[in-house]
């Protein structure tokens, strides 16, 4: 019985922690921040008064931008064209 109660309390704490994490990440997104791992071509950098922000990571950012814009415009049809 005691094991069951401890397991139930631990499960409840895990669920509350997950809910709180989701809520905080959503709030960060709504404020314009990116709370996830940095996308390719970007890096996280501390900006005074704003906290950690995404900034372009050159030259990789330019390469990714060229590839995505080329695919969007129809210039690249296949992955081999990149």
MODELLER restraints for C-alpha pairs under 7 A, 6 or more apart:
rsr = mdl.restraints
at = mdl.atoms
rsr.add(forms.Gaussian(group=physical.xy_distance, feature=features.Distance(at['CA:25:A'], at['CA:35:A']), mean=5.90, stdev=0.5))
rsr.add(forms.Gaussian(group=physical.xy_distance, feature=features.Distance(at['CA:28:A'], at['CA:34:A']), mean=6.91, stdev=0.5))
rsr.add(forms.Gaussian(group=physical.xy_distance, feature=features.Distance(at['CA:28:A'], at['CA:35:A']), mean=6.51, stdev=0.5))
rsr.add(forms.Gaussian(group=physical.xy_distance, feature=features.Distance(at['CA:29:A'], at['CA:35:A']), mean=6.88, stdev=0.5))
rsr.add(forms.Gaussian(group=physical.xy_distance, feature=features.Distance(at['CA:33:A'], at['CA:53:A']), mean=6.56, stdev=0.5))
rsr.add(forms.Gaussian(group=physical.xy_distance, feature=features.Distance(at['CA:38:A'], at['CA:44:A']), mean=6.82, stdev=0.5))
rsr.add(forms.Gaussian(group=physical.xy_distance, feature=features.Distance(at['CA:41:A'], at['CA:56:A']), mean=6.05, stdev=0.5))
rsr.add(forms.Gaussian(group=physical.xy_distance, feature=features.Distance(at['CA:41:A'], at['CA:57:A']), mean=5.14, stdev=0.5))
rsr.add(forms.Gaussian(group=physical.xy_distance, feature=features.Distance(at['CA:41:A'], at['CA:60:A']), mean=5.01, stdev=0.5))
rsr.add(forms.Gaussian(group=physical.xy_distance, feature=features.Distance(at['CA:41:A'], at['CA:61:A']), mean=3.91, stdev=0.5))
rsr.add(forms.Gaussian(group=physical.xy_distance, feature=features.Distance(at['CA:41:A'], at['CA:64:A']), mean=6.54, stdev=0.5))
rsr.add(forms.Gaussian(group=physical.xy_distance, feature=features.Distance(at['CA:42:A'], at['CA:54:A']), mean=6.09, stdev=0.5))
rsr.add(forms.Gaussian(group=physical.xy_distance, feature=features.Distance(at['CA:42:A'], at['CA:55:A']), mean=5.50, stdev=0.5))
rsr.add(forms.Gaussian(group=physical.xy_distance, feature=features.Distance(at['CA:42:A'], at['CA:56:A']), mean=4.52, stdev=0.5))
rsr.add(forms.Gaussian(group=physical.xy_distance, feature=features.Distance(at['CA:42:A'], at['CA:57:A']), mean=4.77, stdev=0.5))
rsr.add(forms.Gaussian(group=physical.xy_distance, feature=features.Distance(at['CA:42:A'], at['CA:61:A']), mean=6.55, stdev=0.5))
rsr.add(forms.Gaussian(group=physical.xy_distance, feature=features.Distance(at['CA:43:A'], at['CA:54:A']), mean=5.55, stdev=0.5))
rsr.add(forms.Gaussian(group=physical.xy_distance, feature=features.Distance(at['CA:43:A'], at['CA:55:A']), mean=5.55, stdev=0.5))
rsr.add(forms.Gaussian(group=physical.xy_distance, feature=features.Distance(at['CA:43:A'], at['CA:56:A']), mean=6.39, stdev=0.5))
rsr.add(forms.Gaussian(group=physical.xy_distance, feature=features.Distance(at['CA:43:A'], at['CA:57:A']), mean=5.86, stdev=0.5))
rsr.add(forms.Gaussian(group=physical.xy_distance, feature=features.Distance(at['CA:44:A'], at['CA:52:A']), mean=5.94, stdev=0.5))
rsr.add(forms.Gaussian(group=physical.xy_distance, feature=features.Distance(at['CA:44:A'], at['CA:53:A']), mean=5.49, stdev=0.5))
rsr.add(forms.Gaussian(group=physical.xy_distance, feature=features.Distance(at['CA:44:A'], at['CA:54:A']), mean=4.73, stdev=0.5))
rsr.add(forms.Gaussian(group=physical.xy_distance, feature=features.Distance(at['CA:44:A'], at['CA:55:A']), mean=6.27, stdev=0.5))
rsr.add(forms.Gaussian(group=physical.xy_distance, feature=features.Distance(at['CA:45:A'], at['CA:52:A']), mean=5.23, stdev=0.5))
rsr.add(forms.Gaussian(group=physical.xy_distance, feature=features.Distance(at['CA:45:A'], at['CA:53:A']), mean=5.47, stdev=0.5))
rsr.add(forms.Gaussian(group=physical.xy_distance, feature=features.Distance(at['CA:45:A'], at['CA:54:A']), mean=6.33, stdev=0.5))
rsr.add(forms.Gaussian(group=physical.xy_distance, feature=features.Distance(at['CA:45:A'], at['CA:55:A']), mean=6.60, stdev=0.5))
rsr.add(forms.Gaussian(group=physical.xy_distance, feature=features.Distance(at['CA:46:A'], at['CA:52:A']), mean=4.20, stdev=0.5))
rsr.add(forms.Gaussian(group=physical.xy_distance, feature=features.Distance(at['CA:46:A'], at['CA:53:A']), mean=6.18, stdev=0.5))
rsr.add(forms.Gaussian(group=physical.xy_distance, feature=features.Distance(at['CA:47:A'], at['CA:53:A']), mean=6.51, stdev=0.5))
rsr.add(forms.Gaussian(group=physical.xy_distance, feature=features.Distance(at['CA:67:A'], at['CA:82:A']), mean=6.49, stdev=0.5))
rsr.add(forms.Gaussian(group=physical.xy_distance, feature=features.Distance(at['CA:70:A'], at['CA:76:A']), mean=5.62, stdev=0.5))
rsr.add(forms.Gaussian(group=physical.xy_distance, feature=features.Distance(at['CA:71:A'], at['CA:77:A']), mean=6.63, stdev=0.5))
rsr.add(forms.Gaussian(group=physical.xy_distance, feature=features.Distance(at['CA:76:A'], at['CA:82:A']), mean=6.61, stdev=0.5))
